[in-house]
Amino acid sequence: PETWQEILYANPAMRGVHWDLAAPEAWVSAWCAARGVPCLALTPEFQRVADGGGPPLHYRHDGHWTEDGHALAGRAVAQFLLDLGWLNQ
C-alpha cells in the first residue's frame, strides 16, 4: 500500500481515478474459470513474500517487478506448469 501511495504521489494525473488493483487479476481468473482454462494468480505468492519481509518485488517509482519479482514469478509459473504436467523436470 505504501508503494502505491508513492506511485500516486509521483503521478498526479492518476490521483483523481479510483483504482481497483485487484480487478485485473480477478477478471482474468473469472474468465479462465468460466472456460475451464488453468490460471495462476500471482498476487497471493507476491503477498506472502512481501508479508514475510522478503526482498522488494516491485520498484517503488513505477510498480514494475524488480529482478526478485521476476524470479518469484518465474518460479511460480514453472511450479504451476509442473503441477499441471505441462513441463518436465
N, C-alpha and C positions, 0 to 999 in steps of 0.2 A: 504493500500500500504506500509506503513512503517513497518508493521509487516512482510509482505512478504519479504521486503529487509533484515530484521533481520534474517529470516529463511535462505535466500540465503547466508548471511554472515556466519552463523553458519554451513552451509553445502556446502563447496567449490565445491564439485563434481556436485552440482546442477546448478552452475552458468553458465556453458557452454551450457545449454539447453534452448531453447525457451519454456516458459511455458504459455499456454493459460488457465488461471484459470477459464474462463467461459465455456470452451469447454465441460467438462464432463456433466454439468447440461444442456447445450444446446443439446447435443447428446441425453440424456435421454428424455428431453422434446420433441424433434423431433420424437424419437422412439414412445413415448406414443401417440402423436398427430396422427401419421400415422396409428396407430392401434386402436384409439378411447379409449385409456386407460386413466382414470383420473390421473393427475400427479400434484404434488405440488412442485413448485420451491421455495426453502427456501431462496435463495440469496436476493430477494427483502426485505423480512422481517428482515433478519440479517442486511442488509444495512440500513434500516430505523432506527433500534435501534442504530446502530453504529453512524449514522449521527446525531442522536438526543442526543448524549452524554451519552448513556446508559452504563451499566457496560461492561467490556471486555467479549466478547463472544468466543474468541479464545485465547489459550495460546500463548504467544509471542515466545517461544522457539521452538514450533513444529507445530503450527497451529491447533491443535486439539481443540474441543469445551471445554470451561470451564463449570462449573456447570450451570452458567447463560445461556450459549449457548445451553446446553441440555434442560434446562427448556423452552427456547424460541421455540426450535424445537418441543418439546412435545406439547406445547400449539398450535402451528401452525398445527401440524398433527391432533390433536384432533379436532380443528375447521374445518379443511378440511374434516374429516370424518363425522362430524356433518352436515356440509353443503351438503354433498353427501347423507345424510340419512343412512349412514352405521354404525352409532354409536348413541346409545340412550343417552340422558342426564340423 
